Amino acid sequence: MWLAWRLLTAGLATGFAIKQDLVTEEFPLLMPKVKPDLAETYICTPIRMDTDLTYSIVGFRPNATKMTAHHMLVYGCEEPGSMQSTWNCGEMAAKVPGLESHQPCASGSQIIYAWAMDAPKLELPDGVGFRVGADSTIKYLVLQVHYASVDYIAEDGDDSGVFLEYTEQEQPKTAGVLLLGTGGNAPAHSTTYFETSCEIEDSRTFHPFAFRTHTHSLGKVVSGWKVQNQEDWELIGKKSPQLPQMFYPVEEKMTLTQGDTVAARCTMVNNRDRITYIGTTNEDEMCNFYIMYWVHGKKPMQKNTCFTRGPPTWSWGGWFGGGLKNIPDQEASTL
């Protein structure tokens, strides 16, 4: 089924505000009244940017509840995974019959927003925005919703999603998100560290201003770090992933640049009688740490993900792992 594209233009905006001399409007990026039959379904829906103009997204207002949506992601894409109005977009998840299955993005994938656990609205700092449209590699936005339950969806369908606050005014700082994550598994009746680290390759200076944690039910603490010289550790942020999974402010000002290492750990406590693997459903686990940052200029970090195999074969200090030293074991796993 083909539907007309929804263009991100002032004419389609649903709200209007002035924020410290910044004129902003709202656009609804919502599911088009979908009716998934099964829990654990992942559904994607796209919008195409107006490529005659450049816009900056400066805020996100969620329209969802944790009873229905386990989590939502907004992807920026050069090309969407499909030209359909909706499609299945969870690799190993439940499928909606009659919908094709594709990735969220066919090319140029980057996450610009994530939501779970009834997290509130997010507003970016003054002068900071996610660039989309003409002077950006983001030509489409794709909303992905992971449905935790279908029991609370109205008869006319679900419209979970997010209202995008945007402006046509040029912003001097470009926002981006760096996603850290792992594979791996947690043995039955164990406490397991899921760890990842990567070196920053971009020579520009990046300013982290918010972080977000994400696991499923086994996660107790997720922490993210800046590491210099393989041994000097500085905390970016840490939280219990069982709290609202919003973007929290980075408390201490810091910068990231070429040669610095970013590292994250998820501490999982598995009281189950079975091994729990990283996967897409609530019966599986996930280990993610998101760093939202700004940089002067018009382009975000090109390498925007940092993933490792995870336990038992990869660790911060392992011989075939991160090679990091002076690891703050207690601080990385306690609140």
C-alpha positions in Angstrom: 0.0 0.0 0.0 1.4 3.4 -1.0 0.6 6.6 0.8 1.5 10.2 -0.1 4.7 11.3 1.6 4.4 13.6 4.6 6.7 16.5 4.0 8.3 18.4 7.0 7.1 21.9 6.1 5.8 24.9 7.9 2.4 24.3 6.3 2.0 21.0 8.0 3.1 22.1 11.4 0.7 21.6 14.3 2.3 23.9 16.9 4.1 27.2 17.1 6.4 28.6 19.8 9.1 31.2 20.4 12.0 30.0 22.5 14.5 32.7 23.5 14.2 34.4 20.1 14.0 31.0 18.4 10.9 30.5 16.3 9.9 26.8 16.4 7.1 24.7 15.1 6.0 21.1 15.7 5.5 18.2 13.4 3.9 14.9 14.4 6.0 11.9 13.6 3.4 9.3 14.6 2.4 5.8 13.7 -0.5 6.0 11.2 -3.1 4.2 13.3 -1.4 0.8 13.0 -3.0 -2.4 14.5 -0.3 -4.9 15.3 -1.7 -8.3 16.4 1.2 -9.5 18.5 3.4 -8.1 21.3 7.1 -7.8 20.5 6.4 -6.4 17.1 8.7 -3.7 15.6 7.0 -1.4 13.1 8.7 1.5 11.2 7.1 4.5 9.4 8.9 7.2 7.4 8.7 10.9 6.6 10.6 12.5 3.8 12.3 15.9 4.4 11.6 18.9 2.4 15.0 19.0 0.7 14.7 22.6 -0.6 15.3 23.9 3.0 17.5 22.9 5.9 15.8 22.4 9.3 17.1 22.0 12.8 15.3 19.7 15.2 15.6 21.3 18.7 13.2 19.2 20.8 11.2 16.0 21.1 7.8 15.5 22.8 6.9 11.8 23.1 3.3 10.6 22.5 3.4 7.1 23.9 3.0 5.1 27.1 5.2 2.2 28.4 2.1 0.0 28.6 2.0 -0.1 24.8 5.5 0.9 23.6 8.5 -0.8 25.0 10.7 1.8 23.3 10.8 4.1 20.3 13.7 5.2 18.1 13.9 8.0 15.6 16.4 7.3 12.8 17.9 9.8 10.4 18.4 8.1 7.0 19.7 9.0 3.5 17.3 6.4 2.2 14.6 4.6 4.3 14.4 0.9 4.6 11.2 0.9 2.5 9.0 3.3 0.5 5.9 1.7 2.1 4.0 3.7 4.8 4.8 1.0 7.4 6.9 -2.1 7.5 8.3 -4.8 9.9 11.7 -3.7 11.1 12.8 -6.1 13.9 15.1 -8.7 12.6 14.1 -11.6 14.9 10.9 -10.1 16.4 7.2 -10.9 15.8 6.0 -9.9 12.3 2.7 -8.1 11.3 1.2 -10.3 8.5 1.0 -8.5 5.2 3.8 -6.1 5.9 7.2 -6.3 4.3 10.4 -6.7 6.5 13.3 -4.2 6.1 15.8 -2.4 8.2 14.8 1.1 9.4 17.3 2.7 7.0 18.6 1.5 3.6 21.6 3.9 3.8 23.0 6.6 6.0 21.5 5.3 9.3 21.9 7.4 12.5 19.8 7.5 15.6 18.8 10.9 16.7 16.3 10.1 19.5 15.4 7.3 21.8 12.6 6.9 24.3 11.4 4.3 26.8 9.8 3.9 30.3 7.6 7.0 30.0 10.5 9.4 29.6 9.5 13.1 29.4 10.0 15.7 26.7 13.6 16.5 25.6 14.8 20.0 24.7 18.3 20.6 23.3 20.6 23.3 24.6 20.4 26.8 23.0 22.0 26.9 19.6 22.0 23.1 19.2 20.0 21.2 16.7 19.9 18.0 14.6 20.3 19.2 11.0 17.9 17.6 8.4 16.9 18.3 4.9 18.8 20.2 2.2 22.2 20.7 3.8 22.3 17.4 5.6 22.7 13.7 4.9 19.4 13.1 6.7 16.8 13.1 3.9 14.2 11.0 5.7 13.2 10.3 9.3 12.0 6.9 10.3 10.1 6.2 13.5 10.5 2.7 15.0 8.2 1.5 17.7 8.8 -1.8 19.6 5.4 -2.8 20.9 5.4 -4.3 24.4 1.7 -5.0 24.4 -1.2 -4.7 22.0 -3.8 -5.0 24.7 -4.2 -1.2 25.2 -4.4 -0.1 21.6 -7.6 1.7 20.6 -10.0 0.1 18.1 -9.0 2.7 15.4 -5.3 1.8 15.8 -2.1 3.2 17.5 -0.5 6.6 17.0 2.5 6.2 19.2 5.4 8.5 18.2 7.0 11.9 18.9 6.2 15.5 18.1 9.3 17.1 16.6 10.1 20.7 17.6 12.0 22.3 14.7 13.2 25.6 13.3 14.3 27.0 10.0 16.8 29.3 11.7 20.4 28.3 11.3 21.9 26.8 14.5 25.6 27.2 15.1 26.0 23.8 16.7 25.1 20.4 15.2 23.8 17.6 17.5 24.6 14.0 17.1 24.2 10.7 19.0 27.0 8.1 19.5 25.5 4.7 20.4 27.6 2.2 22.4 26.4 -1.4 22.8 27.3 -5.1 23.0 26.4 -8.6 22.1 27.0 -11.5 24.5 25.1 -13.4 27.2 24.6 -13.7 30.9 24.8 -17.2 32.5 22.0 -18.3 34.8 22.2 -17.1 38.4 25.1 -14.7 37.7 26.2 -11.0 37.7 27.7 -10.2 34.3 29.5 -7.2 32.9 28.6 -6.3 29.3 31.3 -3.9 28.2 32.3 -2.0 25.1 34.8 0.7 24.1 36.0 2.5 21.0 38.5 5.2 20.1 37.3 8.6 18.8 38.8 9.0 15.3 37.4 12.5 14.4 39.8 15.3 15.0 37.1 17.8 15.9 36.0 18.6 19.5 32.8 17.1 20.6 30.8 18.2 23.7 28.7 15.5 25.4 25.6 17.1 27.0 23.2 14.2 27.6 23.3 10.4 28.0 20.7 7.6 28.0 20.9 4.1 29.3 18.9 1.1 28.0 18.6 -2.5 29.0 15.7 -4.8 29.6 14.7 -6.2 33.0 18.1 -7.7 34.1 20.0 -4.4 33.9 20.9 -2.8 37.3 23.5 -0.1 36.4 24.7 1.3 33.1 27.7 3.6 33.1 29.6 5.5 30.3 33.1 6.8 30.5 35.7 8.9 28.7 39.2 7.2 29.0 42.5 8.9 28.1 45.8 7.1 27.8 44.0 3.8 28.3 43.9 4.4 32.0 42.5 7.8 33.0 38.8 7.5 33.5 36.2 10.3 33.6 32.5 9.5 34.2 30.1 10.7 31.5 27.1 9.4 33.3 25.4 6.4 34.9 21.9 5.4 35.8 19.7 2.5 36.7 18.0 1.5 33.4 14.9 0.7 35.4 14.3 4.4 35.8 12.6 6.4 33.0 15.0 5.9 30.1 15.3 9.5 29.1 18.3 11.6 28.1 19.8 12.8 31.4 22.2 15.8 31.5 26.0 15.2 31.6 26.8 16.8 35.0 30.5 17.7 34.4 31.5 19.6 31.3 33.9 17.6 29.1 35.0 17.2 25.6 35.9 14.3 23.3 38.4 14.4 20.5 40.7 12.2 18.4 42.5 9.6 20.6 40.0 9.6 23.4 38.2 6.3 24.2 34.5 6.1 25.0 33.6 3.1 27.1 30.3 1.7 28.6 29.3 -1.1 31.0 26.0 -2.7 31.7 25.8 -4.6 34.9 23.3 -7.5 34.6 22.0 -9.7 37.4 20.4 -12.8 36.0 18.4 -14.7 38.5 16.8 -16.8 35.8 17.3 -20.6 35.4 18.6 -20.1 31.9 21.2 -18.2 29.9 19.9 -14.8 28.7 21.3 -13.5 25.4 21.4 -10.1 23.8 18.3 -9.9 21.5 15.2 -8.0 20.4 12.5 -9.3 22.8 11.7 -8.7 26.4 12.9 -12.2 27.1 16.3 -11.2 25.8 18.5 -8.4 27.0 20.1 -5.3 25.5 23.0 -3.2 26.6 23.1 0.4 25.2 24.6 3.7 26.3 23.8 6.7 24.2 25.9 9.9 24.2 24.2 13.0 22.8 26.7 15.7 21.9 27.2 18.9 19.9 29.9 20.0 17.6 30.6 23.3 15.9 29.7 23.2 12.2 27.3 21.3 10.1 28.3 17.6 10.3 28.0 15.2 13.2 30.5 12.4 13.9 30.7 10.0 10.9 31.3 6.9 13.0 28.2 6.9 15.2 28.2 3.4 16.7 30.5 1.4 19.0 29.7 -2.3 19.4 31.6 -5.3 20.7 30.9 -9.0 21.0 30.4 -8.6 24.8 30.7 -11.4 27.4 32.2 -13.9 27.7 34.7 -13.2 24.9 35.1 -9.4 25.1 35.8 -7.1 28.1 37.4 -3.7 28.9 40.6 -5.2 30.1 40.7 -8.5 28.1 43.6 -9.5 26.0 41.3 -9.6 23.0 39.2 -6.8 24.4 39.7 -3.1 25.0 43.1 -3.3 26.6 42.1 -0.7 29.2 43.8 -0.3 32.6 43.0 1.1 36.0 39.3 0.0 35.5 36.9 1.5 38.1 35.1 -1.7 38.8 33.1 -0.6 41.8 32.2 2.8 40.5 31.2 1.5 37.1 28.7 -1.0 38.7 27.2 0.9 41.6 25.0 4.0 41.9 
